[in-house]
Amino acid sequence: MNRLIWTEDARFSFGEILQYIAEQSGQGLADKVYAKIIRKVDLLTVFPFKGKVSAELKSVGITHIYELVEAPWKIYYRVKTRQVVIMLVLDSRRNLEEVLIDKIINKKD
């Protein structure tokens, strides 16, 4: 079983999504979205390659970042030895290429 690690960016981006939903549609819906995304992420502990290589990142030569979809949200992660690192949770209705370049491509490991 793999260990899940949430980066600061992932926690922040997920929190922003939940806060927006709570403000726009109520805390009840935000709680449901939270539960759906957490259930999806938890699958990665057993099936770390359940997602697919991110098409946006693959187009710029990055093939080690995967995405898992819980529409309309995308969970970006990478797999390390016995670890799954959650990097971002984004609303796919945003300009993903711009956000990904800023948060993943320009970020130093």
Secondary structure as the mmCIF struct_conf table of DSSP 4:
data_model
#
loop_
_struct_conf.conf_type_id
_struct_conf.id
_struct_conf.beg_label_comp_id
_struct_conf.beg_label_asym_id
_struct_conf.beg_label_seq_id
_struct_conf.end_label_comp_id
_struct_conf.end_label_asym_id
_struct_conf.end_label_seq_id
HELX_LH_PP_P HELX_LH_PP_P1 ASN A 2 ASN A 2
STRN STRN1 ARG A 3 TRP A 6
HELX_RH_AL_P HELX_RH_AL_P1 GLU A 8 SER A 25
HELX_RH_AL_P HELX_RH_AL_P2 GLN A 27 ASP A 42
HELX_RH_3T_P HELX_RH_3T_P1 LEU A 43 THR A 45
TURN_TY1_P TURN_TY1_P1 VAL A 46 VAL A 46
TURN_TY1_P TURN_TY1_P2 PRO A 48 PHE A 49
BEND BEND1 GLY A 51 GLY A 51
STRN STRN2 LYS A 52 VAL A 53
HELX_RH_AL_P HELX_RH_AL_P3 ALA A 55 LYS A 58
TURN_TY1_P TURN_TY1_P3 SER A 59 GLY A 61
BEND BEND2 HIS A 64 HIS A 64
STRN STRN3 TYR A 66 GLU A 70
TURN_TY1_P TURN_TY1_P4 ALA A 71 PRO A 72
STRN STRN4 TRP A 73 LYS A 80
TURN_TY1_P TURN_TY1_P5 THR A 81 ARG A 82
STRN STRN5 GLN A 83 ASP A 91
TURN_TY1_P TURN_TY1_P6 SER A 92 ARG A 93
BEND BEND3 ARG A 94 ARG A 94
HELX_RH_AL_P HELX_RH_AL_P4 LEU A 96 LEU A 100
HELX_RH_PI_P HELX_RH_PI_P1 ILE A 101 ILE A 105
BEND BEND4 ASN A 106 ASN A 106
#
